[in-house]
Amino acid sequence: MHESSEIGGARCPGVVLLHGIARTSASLKSLERALQAAGFATLNIDYASRTNPIAALADDIHPAIARFAERDAPLHFVAHSMGGLITRAYIAKHRPHRLGGVVMLGTPNGGSEVANLLSGSRLFRAFYGPAGLELTTANRPDALPAPDYPVGVIAGNRFIDPVAGLFVLPKPNDGRVSVQSATLAGMADHVVVKASHTGLPRHAVAIAQTIAFLREGRFHVYA
């Protein structure tokens, strides 16, 4: 695992950023810069998303987060796609003492029908590894517990891939995850933005809504 540098003062609220499967911390750089400008300290982590199951990935990132959590400030999480599932697994096992809020962008909390369709493919299994198989809609014995901390869910309703968007996923969807699947029982708030799955972390409204939730515990309502 490559650990991105920690940026921000010791008493600034901290934000751990977790990217999605087959992505890197670079995919969250726009979001990270906006969080820093808004007064948050950040830890943007690269992890080997295609090599281990989700529970093992949560253990892999623990040392870096534990060091970051030693700061005298609340600790939030902002996660894209599968990063949200890793966040849930991480908090279930390694809950920080000063846990704040969690924002999930396009996280397949209910699984993805795209993963259902492709999971039987040898190429899919080879590329996405064991974590990729955990992204299906099938119920699993290791299902993650419902959150007892503030969670804000941001879903997208635009897609680039017309096959998945029109014929595989329930509508509306972001081309990889449906709006319904992104929701989570017990979430504090939910908002839908006009963005695709990969575009969510760079979308100006999604970024503004992320900051609003971390500051206020709710999303803004725009006229």
Backbone as JSON, one array per atom type, in Angstrom:
{
  "sequence": "MHESSEIGGARCPGVVLLHGIARTSASLKSLERALQAAGFATLNIDYASRTNPIAALADDIHPAIARFAERDAPLHFVAHSMGGLITRAYIAKHRPHRLGGVVMLGTPNGGSEVANLLSGSRLFRAFYGPAGLELTTANRPDALPAPDYPVGVIAGNRFIDPVAGLFVLPKPNDGRVSVQSATLAGMADHVVVKASHTGLPRHAVAIAQTIAFLREGRFHVYA",
  "N": [[0.85, -1.2, 0.0], [0.61, 2.16, -0.89], [1.08, 5.13, 0.84], [-0.39, 8.23, 0.81], [0.82, 11.57, 1.36], [0.22, 13.2, 4.47], [-1.76, 16.01, 4.93], [-2.27, 19.11, 6.45], [-3.21, 20.94, 9.47], [-2.66, 20.03, 12.97], [-4.93, 20.31, 14.54], [-7.0, 20.63, 12.81], [-10.09, 19.4, 11.48], [-9.98, 16.04, 10.39], [-9.84, 14.2, 7.29], [-10.16, 11.11, 5.86], [-9.52, 9.8, 2.72], [-10.77, 7.47, 0.43], [-10.3, 5.63, -2.43], [-11.95, 4.0, -5.26], [-12.36, 0.6, -6.57], [-9.7, -0.62, -8.59], [-8.74, 1.9, -9.01], [-6.82, 4.89, -8.14], [-5.32, 7.04, -5.62], [-5.06, 9.38, -7.01], [-7.42, 9.78, -8.37], [-9.02, 11.1, -6.61], [-7.99, 13.59, -6.21], [-8.96, 16.18, -6.94], [-11.15, 16.46, -5.23], [-9.79, 16.2, -2.82], [-8.16, 18.52, -2.8], [-10.14, 20.49, -2.65], [-11.25, 19.94, -0.15], [-9.07, 20.51, 1.51], [-8.83, 23.27, 1.02], [-11.14, 24.04, 2.26], [-10.53, 23.82, 4.9], [-9.95, 21.33, 6.02], [-7.83, 18.72, 7.18], [-6.12, 16.2, 5.34], [-5.91, 12.73, 4.4], [-5.02, 10.86, 1.89], [-5.27, 7.84, 0.58], [-3.53, 5.29, -1.15], [-4.34, 2.0, -1.99], [-4.11, -1.58, -2.37], [-6.39, -2.43, -4.27], [-7.25, -4.56, -5.83], [-6.3, -6.96, -4.92], [-7.04, -8.21, -2.52], [-9.75, -9.38, -0.35], [-12.51, -7.31, 0.82], [-12.58, -7.03, 3.67], [-9.93, -7.65, 4.36], [-8.61, -5.59, 3.04], [-9.47, -3.43, 4.56], [-8.04, -3.93, 6.9], [-5.48, -3.6, 5.87], [-5.23, -0.83, 5.46], [-5.3, 0.17, 7.97], [-2.95, 0.83, 9.7], [-1.97, 3.32, 8.65], [-4.21, 4.99, 8.91], [-4.64, 4.86, 11.65], [-2.41, 6.23, 12.64], [-2.94, 8.78, 11.61], [-5.29, 9.32, 12.95], [-4.49, 9.97, 15.48], [-4.42, 12.62, 15.85], [-5.72, 15.57, 17.49], [-8.6, 15.91, 16.86], [-11.79, 15.71, 15.1], [-12.43, 12.82, 13.04], [-13.2, 12.24, 9.78], [-14.58, 10.34, 7.0], [-14.33, 10.09, 3.5], [-15.44, 8.57, 0.66], [-15.15, 6.92, -2.47], [-17.13, 4.86, -4.52], [-16.26, 1.46, -4.24], [-14.67, 2.11, -2.13], [-16.33, 3.09, -0.14], [-17.49, 0.78, 0.93], [-15.25, -0.41, 2.02], [-14.71, 1.51, 3.94], [-16.94, 1.15, 5.65], [-16.38, -1.48, 6.53], [-13.95, -1.01, 7.76], [-14.59, 0.79, 9.88], [-16.29, -0.82, 11.36], [-14.51, -2.63, 12.46], [-12.22, -1.21, 13.32], [-12.92, 1.17, 14.67], [-12.48, 4.64, 14.9], [-11.71, 6.75, 17.73], [-12.55, 9.39, 17.68], [-14.53, 9.55, 15.73], [-16.15, 11.1, 13.04], [-18.23, 12.11, 10.48], [-19.36, 10.26, 7.54], [-19.02, 10.29, 4.07], [-20.3, 8.9, 1.18], [-19.69, 8.31, -2.18], [-21.32, 7.18, -4.87], [-21.26, 4.53, -3.91], [-21.66, 1.02, -3.99], [-23.75, 0.01, -2.05], [-25.88, -1.75, -2.03], [-24.94, -3.52, -3.84], [-23.97, -4.2, -7.3], [-25.53, -4.58, -10.4], [-24.02, -4.75, -12.68], [-21.67, -5.94, -11.81], [-22.81, -8.39, -11.16], [-23.39, -9.39, -13.72], [-20.87, -9.64, -14.89], [-19.31, -11.16, -13.18], [-18.98, -13.89, -13.58], [-17.08, -14.08, -15.48], [-13.84, -15.03, -16.45], [-11.87, -13.16, -17.03], [-12.83, -10.88, -15.69], [-12.64, -11.77, -13.01], [-9.91, -12.18, -12.82], [-8.89, -9.6, -13.19], [-10.24, -7.85, -11.34], [-10.15, -9.24, -8.97], [-10.6, -10.7, -5.62], [-12.11, -8.78, -4.2], [-13.69, -7.65, -6.17], [-15.61, -9.59, -6.65], [-17.18, -9.27, -4.46], [-18.85, -7.23, -4.97], [-21.26, -7.77, -6.07], [-24.89, -8.14, -6.16], [-25.72, -10.19, -4.59], [-26.61, -11.67, -1.48], [-24.37, -11.93, 1.26], [-22.61, -13.94, 3.66], [-20.9, -12.44, 5.22], [-21.95, -9.92, 5.45], [-21.93, -6.38, 5.78], [-22.26, -4.5, 8.83], [-25.08, -2.39, 9.68], [-24.71, 1.16, 9.66], [-23.96, 3.09, 12.61], [-23.37, 5.72, 12.77], [-23.04, 9.05, 11.41], [-23.97, 9.08, 8.05], [-23.69, 10.25, 4.8], [-25.03, 9.97, 1.6], [-24.1, 10.21, -1.72], [-25.3, 10.01, -4.91], [-25.03, 9.31, -8.42], [-26.69, 10.21, -11.52], [-26.18, 10.04, -14.2], [-24.82, 8.47, -17.11], [-22.07, 6.99, -18.91], [-21.56, 4.66, -20.32], [-23.72, 3.24, -22.47], [-24.84, 0.68, -22.63], [-24.71, -0.62, -20.08], [-25.98, 1.4, -18.61], [-28.52, 1.64, -19.8], [-29.56, -0.96, -20.15], [-28.73, -2.84, -18.22], [-28.55, -1.91, -15.54], [-30.85, -0.85, -12.95], [-32.89, 2.06, -13.38], [-32.85, 5.39, -12.04], [-29.29, 5.63, -12.76], [-25.65, 5.59, -12.45], [-24.17, 4.46, -14.39], [-22.63, 2.45, -13.34], [-23.55, 1.95, -10.78], [-26.77, 1.83, -9.36], [-29.04, 4.45, -8.35], [-30.73, 3.63, -6.31], [-29.32, 1.42, -5.24], [-27.13, 2.68, -4.17], [-28.08, 3.82, -1.86], [-28.52, 3.56, 1.73], [-29.61, 1.83, 4.55], [-30.47, 3.65, 7.4], [-28.97, 5.85, 6.79], [-28.01, 9.31, 7.09], [-28.54, 11.36, 5.3], [-29.27, 11.98, 1.81], [-28.45, 12.51, -1.57], [-28.85, 13.26, -5.03], [-26.86, 13.73, -7.87], [-26.0, 15.22, -11.05], [-24.07, 13.34, -12.47], [-21.64, 10.98, -13.72], [-20.45, 7.68, -12.78], [-17.58, 7.54, -12.6], [-17.13, 10.23, -12.73], [-18.11, 11.39, -10.42], [-16.35, 12.05, -8.12], [-15.11, 14.31, -9.06], [-17.0, 16.15, -9.62], [-18.45, 19.32, -9.38], [-20.73, 19.99, -7.83], [-21.1, 17.67, -6.32], [-18.74, 17.72, -4.83], [-19.09, 20.12, -3.37], [-21.35, 19.38, -1.9], [-20.33, 17.3, -0.39], [-18.56, 18.66, 1.34], [-20.43, 20.26, 2.66], [-21.92, 18.3, 4.06], [-19.98, 17.24, 5.8], [-19.49, 19.43, 7.38], [-22.03, 20.17, 8.4], [-23.64, 17.97, 8.74], [-25.62, 17.37, 6.96], [-26.97, 17.56, 3.61], [-27.06, 20.27, 1.25], [-29.96, 21.96, 0.04], [-30.75, 22.83, -3.11], [-32.31, 25.41, -4.95]],
  "CA": [[0.0, 0.0, 0.0], [1.29, 3.45, -0.89], [0.38, 6.1, 1.66], [-0.25, 9.62, 0.4], [1.25, 12.43, 2.45], [-0.81, 13.82, 5.3], [-1.72, 17.45, 4.75], [-3.2, 19.86, 7.3], [-2.81, 21.18, 10.83], [-2.96, 18.98, 13.93], [-6.25, 20.49, 15.13], [-8.02, 20.7, 11.77], [-10.81, 18.13, 11.28], [-9.3, 15.19, 9.42], [-10.64, 13.43, 6.34], [-9.53, 10.0, 5.15], [-10.12, 9.59, 1.4], [-10.55, 6.12, -0.07], [-10.73, 5.5, -3.82], [-12.67, 2.8, -5.62], [-11.59, -0.52, -7.1], [-8.91, -0.39, -9.81], [-8.43, 3.33, -9.11], [-5.75, 5.31, -7.25], [-5.59, 8.27, -4.89], [-5.11, 10.49, -7.97], [-8.81, 9.99, -8.79], [-9.67, 11.92, -5.59], [-7.19, 14.79, -5.99], [-9.79, 17.4, -6.99], [-11.9, 16.46, -3.99], [-8.84, 16.45, -1.74], [-7.78, 19.93, -2.8], [-11.29, 21.27, -2.18], [-11.35, 19.72, 1.29], [-7.99, 21.27, 2.14], [-9.19, 24.68, 0.93], [-12.25, 24.26, 3.19], [-10.03, 23.75, 6.26], [-9.79, 19.97, 6.51], [-6.61, 17.97, 6.93], [-6.49, 15.04, 4.52], [-5.06, 11.57, 4.19], [-5.51, 10.25, 0.65], [-4.51, 6.59, 0.62], [-3.53, 4.28, -2.2], [-4.32, 0.65, -1.45], [-4.13, -2.6, -3.44], [-7.83, -2.73, -4.3], [-7.58, -5.75, -6.63], [-5.55, -8.13, -4.46], [-7.57, -8.8, -1.3], [-11.15, -9.11, -0.03], [-12.75, -6.01, 1.45], [-12.18, -7.05, 5.08], [-8.47, -7.59, 4.43], [-8.21, -4.24, 2.63], [-9.68, -2.57, 5.73], [-6.89, -4.14, 7.78], [-4.28, -3.06, 5.22], [-5.15, 0.63, 5.58], [-5.41, 0.56, 9.38], [-1.82, 1.54, 10.3], [-1.9, 4.72, 8.22], [-5.33, 5.73, 9.49], [-4.42, 4.94, 13.1], [-1.48, 7.34, 12.89], [-3.65, 10.02, 11.3], [-6.35, 9.49, 13.95], [-3.91, 10.44, 16.74], [-4.61, 14.07, 15.91], [-6.76, 15.99, 18.44], [-9.65, 16.48, 16.0], [-12.68, 14.69, 14.54], [-11.94, 12.12, 11.86], [-14.24, 11.9, 8.82], [-14.2, 9.52, 5.86], [-14.98, 10.37, 2.22], [-15.06, 7.4, -0.13], [-15.78, 6.72, -3.77], [-17.4, 3.5, -4.99], [-15.96, 0.41, -3.27], [-14.06, 2.71, -0.95], [-17.34, 3.21, 0.89], [-17.63, -0.53, 1.58], [-14.06, -0.57, 2.86], [-14.92, 2.39, 5.08], [-17.85, 0.48, 6.58], [-15.66, -2.6, 7.13], [-12.91, -0.46, 8.63], [-15.19, 1.33, 11.1], [-16.83, -1.95, 12.12], [-13.43, -3.33, 13.16], [-11.19, -0.32, 13.84], [-13.61, 2.45, 14.83], [-11.7, 5.69, 15.54], [-12.34, 7.32, 18.93], [-13.15, 10.69, 17.36], [-15.21, 9.38, 14.44], [-17.12, 12.11, 12.64], [-19.19, 11.65, 9.49], [-18.89, 9.51, 6.37], [-19.69, 10.59, 2.82], [-20.07, 7.88, 0.17], [-20.02, 8.74, -3.53], [-21.49, 6.06, -5.79], [-20.9, 3.25, -3.29], [-22.69, 0.0, -4.23], [-24.14, -0.59, -0.78], [-26.75, -2.87, -2.35], [-24.33, -4.28, -4.92], [-24.13, -3.69, -8.67], [-25.93, -5.57, -11.4], [-22.91, -4.89, -13.62], [-20.81, -6.98, -11.23], [-23.53, -9.66, -11.33], [-23.28, -9.83, -15.11], [-19.49, -9.92, -15.28], [-18.57, -11.92, -12.18], [-18.67, -15.22, -14.07], [-16.01, -13.99, -16.48], [-12.49, -15.25, -15.95], [-11.15, -11.9, -17.15], [-13.28, -10.03, -14.58], [-12.08, -12.29, -11.76], [-8.46, -11.97, -12.82], [-8.57, -8.17, -13.1], [-10.78, -7.19, -10.15], [-9.76, -9.98, -7.79], [-11.65, -11.12, -4.69], [-13.01, -7.68, -3.83], [-14.64, -7.45, -7.26], [-16.71, -10.53, -6.49], [-18.0, -8.81, -3.34], [-19.63, -6.08, -5.41], [-22.52, -8.23, -6.64], [-26.07, -7.88, -5.33], [-26.01, -11.39, -3.81], [-26.38, -11.58, -0.04], [-23.17, -12.65, 1.68], [-22.6, -14.19, 5.11], [-20.09, -11.42, 5.9], [-22.57, -8.62, 5.16], [-21.46, -5.33, 6.68], [-23.32, -4.02, 9.74], [-25.66, -1.07, 9.41], [-23.93, 2.19, 10.37], [-24.51, 3.82, 13.75], [-22.66, 6.99, 12.68], [-23.67, 9.82, 10.33], [-23.58, 8.75, 6.68], [-24.33, 10.95, 3.7], [-24.86, 9.22, 0.35], [-24.22, 10.96, -2.96], [-25.45, 9.11, -6.06], [-25.08, 9.95, -9.72], [-27.78, 9.74, -12.39], [-25.75, 10.13, -15.59], [-23.93, 7.36, -17.44], [-21.29, 7.07, -20.15], [-21.74, 3.38, -21.0], [-25.16, 3.11, -22.71], [-25.3, -0.69, -22.43], [-24.97, -0.79, -18.65], [-26.92, 2.41, -18.14], [-29.86, 1.46, -20.35], [-30.07, -2.33, -20.22], [-28.27, -3.7, -17.13], [-28.82, -1.33, -14.23], [-32.12, -0.13, -12.73], [-32.79, 3.5, -13.58], [-31.67, 6.04, -12.58], [-28.01, 5.05, -12.36], [-24.47, 6.34, -12.89], [-23.43, 3.61, -15.32], [-22.05, 1.34, -12.59], [-24.35, 1.73, -9.56], [-28.04, 2.53, -9.41], [-29.31, 5.37, -7.24], [-31.3, 2.83, -5.23], [-28.29, 0.6, -4.63], [-26.21, 3.53, -3.41], [-28.68, 4.19, -0.58], [-28.12, 2.71, 2.85], [-30.51, 1.94, 5.69], [-29.91, 4.4, 8.5], [-28.19, 7.01, 6.35], [-28.51, 10.58, 7.61], [-29.03, 12.18, 4.19], [-29.07, 11.39, 0.49], [-28.64, 13.48, -2.63], [-28.52, 12.77, -6.37], [-26.27, 14.78, -8.69], [-25.92, 14.89, -12.47], [-22.69, 12.91, -12.71], [-21.41, 9.56, -13.95], [-19.76, 7.02, -11.67], [-16.19, 8.0, -12.5], [-17.11, 11.68, -12.63], [-18.62, 11.87, -9.14], [-15.4, 12.72, -7.23], [-14.64, 15.57, -9.66], [-18.17, 16.96, -9.93], [-18.43, 20.48, -8.49], [-21.84, 19.92, -6.87], [-20.79, 16.56, -5.4], [-17.69, 18.2, -3.92], [-19.72, 21.08, -2.46], [-22.24, 18.66, -1.01], [-19.46, 16.57, 0.54], [-18.1, 19.6, 2.35], [-21.6, 20.65, 3.44], [-22.27, 17.23, 4.99], [-18.97, 17.13, 6.84], [-19.62, 20.58, 8.27], [-23.35, 20.38, 8.98], [-24.36, 16.72, 8.92], [-26.72, 17.26, 6.0], [-26.68, 18.14, 2.31], [-27.79, 21.49, 0.95], [-31.04, 21.87, -0.92], [-30.63, 23.93, -4.07], [-33.56, 25.77, -5.62]],
  "C": [[0.87, 1.23, 0.0], [0.46, 4.45, -0.11], [0.65, 7.5, 1.14], [0.16, 10.45, 1.6], [0.06, 13.03, 3.16], [-0.66, 15.33, 5.18], [-2.74, 18.09, 5.67], [-2.71, 19.96, 8.72], [-3.32, 20.12, 11.79], [-4.36, 19.1, 14.51], [-7.35, 20.68, 14.09], [-8.78, 19.37, 11.74], [-10.14, 17.32, 10.17], [-10.28, 14.46, 8.52], [-9.75, 12.36, 5.71], [-10.26, 9.81, 3.83], [-9.75, 8.2, 0.89], [-11.14, 5.99, -1.48], [-11.43, 4.18, -4.06], [-11.76, 1.73, -6.18], [-10.94, -0.16, -8.43], [-8.65, 1.09, -10.06], [-7.24, 3.63, -8.19], [-6.16, 6.59, -6.54], [-5.68, 9.47, -5.83], [-6.54, 10.79, -8.4], [-9.57, 10.88, -7.8], [-8.94, 13.23, -5.35], [-8.01, 16.07, -6.02], [-10.58, 17.55, -5.7], [-10.98, 16.78, -2.81], [-8.45, 17.92, -1.66], [-8.91, 20.82, -2.28], [-11.45, 21.13, -0.67], [-10.26, 20.51, 2.04], [-8.3, 22.77, 2.13], [-10.3, 25.03, 1.91], [-11.82, 24.1, 4.65], [-9.87, 22.37, 6.85], [-8.36, 19.48, 6.25], [-6.98, 16.68, 6.21], [-5.43, 13.94, 4.55], [-5.66, 10.79, 3.03], [-4.67, 9.0, 0.39], [-4.65, 5.8, -0.68], [-3.51, 2.91, -1.54], [-4.51, -0.33, -2.61], [-5.54, -3.16, -3.59], [-8.17, -4.03, -5.01], [-6.94, -7.03, -6.09], [-6.17, -8.86, -3.28], [-9.07, -8.58, -1.18], [-11.28, -7.8, 0.74], [-12.3, -5.99, 2.9], [-10.66, -6.96, 5.23], [-7.95, -6.22, 4.01], [-8.4, -3.25, 3.78], [-8.53, -2.72, 6.72], [-5.62, -3.52, 7.2], [-4.12, -1.56, 5.46], [-5.13, 1.09, 7.04], [-4.19, 1.3, 9.93], [-1.74, 3.02, 9.91], [-3.01, 5.54, 8.85], [-5.16, 5.89, 10.99], [-3.46, 6.07, 13.44], [-2.17, 8.68, 12.67], [-4.68, 10.34, 12.38], [-5.81, 9.94, 15.3], [-4.04, 11.95, 16.91], [-5.78, 14.4, 16.83], [-7.88, 16.69, 17.67], [-10.57, 15.37, 15.52], [-12.09, 14.06, 13.28], [-13.13, 11.7, 11.0], [-13.67, 10.97, 7.75], [-15.0, 9.99, 4.65], [-14.5, 9.3, 1.25], [-15.85, 7.33, -1.42], [-15.96, 5.24, -4.04], [-17.08, 2.46, -3.91], [-15.28, 0.94, -2.02], [-15.04, 2.89, 0.19], [-17.57, 1.91, 1.64], [-16.43, -0.81, 2.48], [-14.16, 0.31, 4.1], [-15.83, 1.73, 6.1], [-17.16, -0.69, 7.28], [-14.61, -2.1, 8.12], [-13.51, 0.03, 9.95], [-15.75, 0.22, 11.97], [-15.74, -2.63, 12.96], [-12.46, -2.4, 13.88], [-11.75, 1.08, 14.12], [-12.73, 3.49, 15.53], [-12.46, 6.3, 16.72], [-13.07, 8.62, 18.61], [-13.86, 10.64, 16.0], [-16.24, 10.47, 14.2], [-18.14, 11.52, 11.68], [-18.52, 10.92, 8.34], [-19.71, 9.96, 5.16], [-19.3, 9.52, 1.81], [-20.54, 8.41, -1.18], [-20.11, 7.52, -4.44], [-21.09, 4.72, -5.21], [-22.01, 2.22, -3.51], [-23.09, -0.71, -2.95], [-25.07, -1.79, -0.98], [-26.2, -3.73, -3.47], [-24.61, -3.66, -6.29], [-24.5, -4.82, -9.62], [-24.87, -5.75, -12.48], [-21.96, -5.96, -13.12], [-21.48, -8.35, -11.34], [-23.27, -10.24, -12.72], [-21.88, -10.32, -15.45], [-18.75, -10.88, -14.35], [-18.24, -13.34, -12.62], [-17.54, -15.24, -15.07], [-14.65, -14.19, -15.84], [-11.67, -13.97, -16.0], [-11.53, -10.95, -16.01], [-12.63, -10.47, -13.28], [-10.59, -12.05, -11.68], [-8.11, -10.49, -12.6], [-9.0, -7.57, -11.77], [-10.53, -7.96, -8.86], [-10.91, -10.28, -6.85], [-12.6, -10.0, -4.29], [-14.05, -7.44, -4.91], [-15.84, -8.37, -7.14], [-17.63, -10.16, -5.33], [-18.88, -7.62, -3.72], [-20.96, -6.49, -6.06], [-23.68, -7.94, -5.68], [-26.43, -9.07, -4.44], [-25.75, -11.14, -2.33], [-25.19, -12.43, 0.35], [-23.21, -12.87, 3.19], [-21.83, -13.14, 5.89], [-20.64, -10.02, 5.65], [-22.18, -7.61, 6.22], [-22.58, -4.85, 7.58], [-23.84, -2.66, 9.31], [-24.9, -0.01, 10.21], [-24.7, 2.78, 11.55], [-23.76, 5.15, 13.9], [-23.24, 7.73, 11.49], [-23.1, 9.47, 8.95], [-24.38, 9.6, 5.71], [-24.01, 10.24, 2.4], [-25.09, 10.15, -0.84], [-24.25, 9.96, -4.11], [-25.47, 9.92, -7.34], [-26.21, 9.39, -10.57], [-27.47, 9.97, -13.87], [-24.8, 8.98, -15.88], [-23.27, 7.59, -18.78], [-21.52, 5.81, -20.98], [-23.24, 3.14, -21.22], [-25.69, 1.7, -22.47], [-25.65, -0.92, -20.96], [-26.06, 0.15, -18.17], [-28.35, 2.17, -18.58], [-30.43, 0.06, -20.14], [-29.69, -3.22, -19.04], [-28.73, -3.19, -15.77], [-30.24, -0.77, -14.13], [-31.9, 1.38, -12.9], [-33.44, 4.24, -12.41], [-30.39, 5.4, -12.05], [-26.87, 5.9, -12.91], [-23.61, 5.56, -13.87], [-22.75, 2.43, -14.67], [-22.9, 0.95, -11.38], [-25.66, 2.49, -9.71], [-28.19, 3.45, -8.21], [-29.86, 4.59, -6.05], [-30.24, 2.02, -4.5], [-27.3, 1.42, -3.82], [-26.76, 3.89, -2.04], [-28.34, 3.14, 0.48], [-29.09, 2.91, 4.0], [-29.81, 2.66, 6.83], [-29.07, 5.59, 8.09], [-28.85, 8.29, 6.85], [-29.1, 11.45, 6.51], [-28.61, 11.55, 2.88], [-29.32, 12.45, -0.56], [-28.2, 12.85, -3.95], [-27.99, 13.94, -7.18], [-26.14, 14.28, -10.13], [-24.48, 14.54, -12.85], [-22.66, 11.42, -12.99], [-20.61, 8.99, -12.78], [-18.33, 7.55, -11.51], [-16.1, 9.51, -12.32], [-17.52, 12.22, -11.27], [-17.57, 12.59, -8.3], [-14.88, 14.05, -7.78], [-15.79, 16.56, -9.89], [-18.3, 18.08, -8.9], [-19.54, 20.41, -7.44], [-21.59, 18.8, -5.85], [-19.74, 16.98, -4.38], [-18.28, 19.18, -2.9], [-20.63, 20.39, -1.45], [-21.44, 17.83, 0.01], [-19.01, 17.47, 1.68], [-19.26, 20.03, 3.25], [-21.95, 19.57, 4.47], [-21.26, 17.12, 6.11], [-19.08, 18.27, 7.85], [-20.93, 20.59, 9.05], [-24.14, 19.1, 9.22], [-25.54, 16.54, 8.0], [-26.26, 17.89, 4.69], [-27.5, 19.4, 2.13], [-28.9, 21.21, -0.06], [-30.95, 23.09, -1.82], [-31.97, 24.16, -4.76], [-33.5, 25.41, -7.09]]
}
